């Protein structure tokens, strides 16, 4: 299940990252600047969440020994990333 979640987060990360790149190019070249600016504002938190999931799970799998799971390692990676996401939400809304 966690491998599937990592794959899903990776696909979403690459799709949203590509859309951000395209929106930035559209905004820079004055092609639909309102829609591009709207997308850059709306999709930043989902992109950050996908990046955190994908990065955190990749870090966990790279540090964890094959065939074993470590709750301490999972909490040690998950808690700082969760706090970082809450900090991003705080910056976005306040």
C-alpha positions, -999 to 999 in steps of 0.1 A, spaced: 0 0 0 28 24 9 46 17 -24 14 25 -43 10 58 -23 46 67 -32 40 60 -69 8 80 -68 25 109 -50 53 107 -75 30 109 -105 10 138 -90 43 156 -82 55 154 -117 22 163 -133 17 193 -109 53 203 -113 50 203 -151 18 223 -149 36 249 -127 64 251 -152 39 257 -181 19 282 -160 51 302 -153 60 302 -190 25 314 -199 26 341 -172 61 353 -183 51 355 -220 17 372 -213 -4 343 -227 -35 339 -205 -18 357 -176 -49 357 -153 -54 319 -157 -17 312 -152 -15 334 -121 -47 318 -107 -32 283 -112 1 293 -95 -19 305 -65 -44 277 -63 -22 246 -68 7 255 -46 -5 236 -15 -15 204 -34 19 206 -51 37 210 -17 17 181 -2 26 158 -31 62 169 -29 63 162 9 46 128 5 69 118 -24 101 131 -8 92 117 27 84 82 14 114 81 -9 136 91 21 120 64 43 125 37 17 161 48 11 170 46 48 149 16 58 165 -18 54 147 -40 28 120 -62 43 119 -44 76 98 -14 88 107 11 115 80 31 132 106 53 148 121 62 114 86 68 100 77 91 128 112 108 127 106 117 90 68 123 91 66 147 121 91 173 107 75 171 72 40 175 87 51 205 107 67 219 76 35 215 57 15 232 85 40 260 83 34 264 45 -4 264 52 1 291 78 22 312 53 -4 307 26 -34 318 46 -20 344 70 
